[in-house]
Amino acid sequence: MVTAQDSLLAERARNGDQRAFAELVRRHQDRVFRFVLRMTGSRDEAMDLTQDTFMKAWQALPRWQPQAQFATWLFQIARNGALDVLRRRGVVEFVPIDDEPAAAAHGVAPDEQLDVRQRYGLLDATLRRLPVEHREVLLLRELEGLSYAEIAVALGINEGTVKSRIARARATLLERYRRAGGETYDA
């Protein structure tokens, strides 16, 4: 199990094992980078924030509690850094979604590919306009796959607040997407 391995590595790193910490960086740097990139909208800032996150984690390891999941603790550090950047900037931005489906590889017609790109573009623009507290819970839940409890720990709020923020964020996103002309398909 990854979290158990993370805990063992974090414990070893806390005792000064740099190789263990390097393995933690290897395991989590892509997820942290994606998260801060989507929060800040800047590749340069995301690269800096990712590095800062791991530097702060290394320095704060003596205060890490083994009962806390390492990844959740790490996202809390990354989130705080991203929020600092957003506060300094006074602007909330969102990065375009790079993970478009590989439509061409599946034999989808060019007009359908264009339609998919336009829908992703509209979704991106809609996400960009969400309040930061809505965007961050959606990113942590939908893109990073954190549980409600993990998000609560990472954001320093209770689990009920996480659930209500996610529900409001989804409803706001859907309403704004539809208002902007986006089509939704009920399954």
Secondary structure, DSSP 8 states (H G I E B T S, - for coil): -HHHHHHHHHHHHHTT-HHHHHHHHHHHHHHHHHHHHHHH--HHHHHHHHHHHHHHHHHHGGG--TTS-HHHHHHHHHHHHHHHHHHHHT------------TGGGT--HHHHHHHHHHHHHHHHHHHTS-HHHHHHHIIIIIT---HHHHHHHHTS-HHHHHHHHHHHHHHHHHHHHHTT------
